[in-house]
Amino acid sequence: MPPILPETDRKTQLAPLAETGWAAVPGKDAIRKVWKFGNFVEAWGFMSRAALIAEKANHHPDWTNRYNVVDVTLTTHSAKGLTQLDIDLARAMDSLAPDAQIERNHGEPIACLCELHSRKA
């Protein structure tokens, strides 16, 4: 089992991730990021590429997909908190979609494109 990320590493490694949209999950030793893509195919393509990286690292995200929205939470379940595996996977995922829109307000409901289109109809 990988060790929990030490406090000194948290300070140096989580700050740059926060700049890209990763945020602490309240009540859990985890980080979360929400990407919005142009459409479902772009979102699915991102997830497919991320799945290959995750499988190779044997470290898998908790995630959901709703049309163009991909919501990812990273934590190492066996360690019951953040480890270097989470930091490495977050960085790898960031490199896959540098141009995607990032939803930074995790406290508000996140609408996907299909919901936005239905509101206009």
Secondary structure as the mmCIF struct_conf table of DSSP 4:
data_model
#
loop_
_struct_conf.conf_type_id
_struct_conf.id
_struct_conf.beg_label_comp_id
_struct_conf.beg_label_asym_id
_struct_conf.beg_label_seq_id
_struct_conf.end_label_comp_id
_struct_conf.end_label_asym_id
_struct_conf.end_label_seq_id
HELX_LH_PP_P HELX_LH_PP_P1 PRO A 2 PRO A 6
HELX_RH_AL_P HELX_RH_AL_P1 GLU A 7 GLU A 19
TURN_TY1_P TURN_TY1_P1 THR A 20 GLY A 21
STRN STRN1 ALA A 23 ALA A 24
HELX_LH_PP_P HELX_LH_PP_P2 VAL A 25 VAL A 25
TURN_TY1_P TURN_TY1_P2 PRO A 26 GLY A 27
BEND BEND1 LYS A 28 ASP A 29
STRN STRN2 ILE A 31 LYS A 36
BEND BEND2 GLY A 38 ASN A 39
HELX_RH_AL_P HELX_RH_AL_P2 PHE A 40 ALA A 57
TURN_TY1_P TURN_TY1_P3 ASN A 58 ASN A 58
STRN STRN3 ASP A 62 ARG A 66
TURN_TY1_P TURN_TY1_P4 TYR A 67 ASN A 68
STRN STRN4 VAL A 69 LEU A 74
STRN STRN5 THR A 76 THR A 76
TURN_TY1_P TURN_TY1_P5 HIS A 77 LYS A 80
STRN STRN6 GLY A 81 GLY A 81
HELX_RH_AL_P HELX_RH_AL_P3 GLN A 84 LEU A 96
TURN_TY1_P TURN_TY1_P6 PRO A 98 ASP A 99
BEND BEND3 ALA A 100 ALA A 100
STRN STRN7 GLN A 101 GLU A 103
TURN_TY1_P TURN_TY1_P7 HIS A 106 GLY A 107
BEND BEND4 GLU A 108 GLU A 108
HELX_RH_AL_P HELX_RH_AL_P4 LEU A 113 LYS A 120
#
